[in-house]
Amino acid sequence: MQRMSNQMKKNLRFGLLFMLLATISLGVSAQTVTLRGNVKDKTGEVIIGATVLDKANAGNGTVTGFDGNFTLTVSPNATVVISYIGMKTQEINVAGKNTLSVTLEDDVTVLDEVVAIGYGTTRRKDITGSVASVNADAIIAIPVASAVEAISGKLAGVQVTTTEGSPDAEVKIRVRGGGSITGDNTPLFIVDGFPVNSISDISPNDIESIDVLKDASSTAIYGSRGANGVIIVTTKSGKEGKVSVNYNAYISYKKIAKKLDVLSSYDYAKWQYERAMLADGKPDKYTGYFGNYQDMDMYQIEGNDWQEQTFGRVGFTFNHNLSISGGSEKTKYSFNYSHINDKAIMQMSGFKRDNLSLKLSNKPNKKVTLDFSLRYSDTEIEGGGANEQNEKSSADSRLRHAMIYPPFPVGSLIDNGDTDDSFNLYNPLVSLSDNDRFQERKTINMNGSVSWEIIKNMRIKTEIGLDDYRNVDNRFYGATTYYVRNIPSAANQGSPAIVFDKVSRESIRNTNTLNYDFQKWLPEHHHLNLLAGQEFVRTKQESHTTAVHGFPKSFGFAEATKLSAQGQANSIDNYLSPDNKLLSFFGRVNYDYQSKYLLSVTFRADGSSKFSEDNKWGYFPSAALAWRISSESFMENTKNWLDDMKLRLSYGTAGNNNIPSGQMSQTFDVKTTTWVNGFSSFWAGSKTMANPDLKWETTVTRNIGLDVTTWGGRLSGTLEAYLNNTKDLLIQFTTPGTGYDNQYRNMGETENKGLEASVNVIAIVRA
């Protein structure tokens, strides 16, 4: 019995152990499930290489095979994430399932991208005109100093050129070439709805998108100012969510890549001897400056490397940016600060800029939205650059002295008395210090708006804004400059001079718009949107220029600036430009049927104070048609690879009044004198003859384009052809024999035509 009892105990223990192990095994088995599935696209084609991940464990994942199938072991309640390039990512809760059949949809984000089109936005797929865009990702991909550099080479039909490589260099932007011969071909710049003179002072880190309107159907909504194209800059706004703080910085160093080869001290002296002997066979011209030929070995020394001393230093650029954004459902905010400090490779040259921007948006209730934006820019530029004024040839460049100045002191060989300044030799460092300059630009822009949804789908918006620009430009001319040798009176020629220049400009803008969507009034598949608006812009500008001559010869830039009373005031010019006023009324109708057939009609009337009463108003209509070919039934077989194909056709007019104010009547300037009855100044008539018959310059544009998007937006492109004709050009015409220098007239025509092609490829998509 005892043996039986022991045996039973052993069997019982074994049985309990087996049951325990079985229970543990079953428990472990029940905590995982083998998931099998298949991934296809909307056409039923299998997707090879789609990623399947366990959301709770990123290290647990697999990819679909050649048959689109996958196998993955996960927990019973796991959530799996299925993704593929160009497709919308799906998250699926397994919830005890063993098999999955997944269909991924195309992620055509390119077509749904919002594009600014003037007083509103639209989806890229619904554009009927010619619009090119650059988004924030492309702008910040490569560190640049200004917004202008951000669009260089990125947009078809937009040409960006610069006079030099410095951050403050003059930049010219041309959209499809421009239409004027001698006038200004600069496009209209719009920043958050406000027209500005330049976008060079905007930090690239603060930009959300840049949209360029190129044809009249797009630019006609801006009427008189859109003839040369419109560049719309949208800055970043706050988004609902937690506070987001971002900081980024970069520093770069630069050095001249290669210097010009010049003669060594010994070779220079030897060349001078050979030159003297070739001239008349006598060494006298050599020995008078360099000594006896037998003593030439004394020049076996290292001479001055003027290139190194002038523009050979190591330069650097430091740029950093801080942004804070966030908000709730009712209030959103965005703050951005950026600073750039650029030390150039040339002595006495540098660039600094600080940017501040603030955007606030508040919805006190569902129908009202309040917006406020503030931008501030402070720029300082040191140095006179490579040229004294405007370079007319390479001989005018003051940097030439670094290449041709002797590598060692030669005494009287350095003759600065030639009447042709191009043949004079000056010490390169003296040449730089004699051409010194300091510029300071401050810009502040404020814009506020109230938007109210009166009834469903009808919204009115009122905007008011202020743009204030101040520029200080102090330019010093030393004894070696052309200015000092030729401009002052005979008594002051050869003595340092300085020119103080100040410009201030203030613009006030008020815009009122009404936007209504006729959604509930039309049958299904029909969409009609109406925009009507009124705008008033007033710009005031004044400039003050003072030239002071005859400073002591020992004075440099700093002394002349601080002790200007030590010189003689040569001229004081104060100029107050007549107010530039623009009153506008505009409207736009957008219609589409099934997003397949699209029509856009725009009209704008502009009244400008730059023209007389009879020619004050300009009228600028436009129309555009678009046909989405990819939505037709005969394109059904292309659905698996073709996302969108659209043909566009547009025709319209735009105007230009980009001339100085006050050209229709005689203006007067303050001039100095010593011979008019003892008076030191008097009012003198302007050198520009008035023309009361001036009228609008008008550009007629025709455009045809084809847009194609394929494979979920990974490959897209545009092909366009255009023809622009500009008539009644506003040209500054020389008027000999009249007592005036010139006169603005409407004369001549220009024609621009061309083809544009752009291709965008998304080769890699980040997860």
Buried (B, 14 or more C-beta within 10 A) or exposed (E): EEEEEEEEEEEEEEEEEEEEEEEEEEEEEEEEBEBEBBBBBEEEEBBEEBBBBBBEEEEBBBBBBEEBEBEBEBBBEBBBBBBBBBBBEBEBEBEEBEEBEBBBEBBBEBBEBBBBBBBBEBEBBBBBBBBBBBBBEBBBEEBBBBBBBBBBEBBBBBBBEEBEEBBBBEBBBBBBBBBBBEBEBBBBBBBBBBBBBBBBBBBBBBBBBBBBBBBBBBBBBBBBBBBBBBBBBBBBBBBEEEEEEEEEEEEEEBEBEEBEEBBBBBEBBBEBBEEBBEEEEEBEBBBEBBEEBEEBEEBEEEBBEBBEBBBBBEBBBBBBBBBBBBBEEEBBBBBBBBBBBBBBBBBBBBBBBBBBBBBBBBBEEEEEBBBBBBBBBBBBBBBBBBBBBEBEEEEBBBBBBBBEBBBEEBEEEEEEEEEEBEEBBBBBBBBBBBBBBBBBBBBBBBBBBEBBBEEEBBBBBEBBBBBBBBBBBBBBBBBBBBBBBEBBEEEBBBBBBBBBBBBBBBBBBEBBBBBBBBEEEEEEEEBBBBBBBEBBBBBBBEBBBBBBBBBEEEBBBEBBBEEBEBBBBBBBBEBEBBEBBBBBBBBBBBBBBEBBEBBBBBBBBBBBBBBBEEBBBBEBBBBBBBBBBBBEEEEEEEEEEBBBBBEBBBBBBBBBBBBBBBBBEEBEEEBBEEEEEEEEEEEEBBEBBBBEEBBBBBBBBBBBBBBBBBBBBBBBBBBBBBBBBBBBBBBBBEBEEEEBEBBBBBEBEBEBEEEBEBEBEBEEBEE
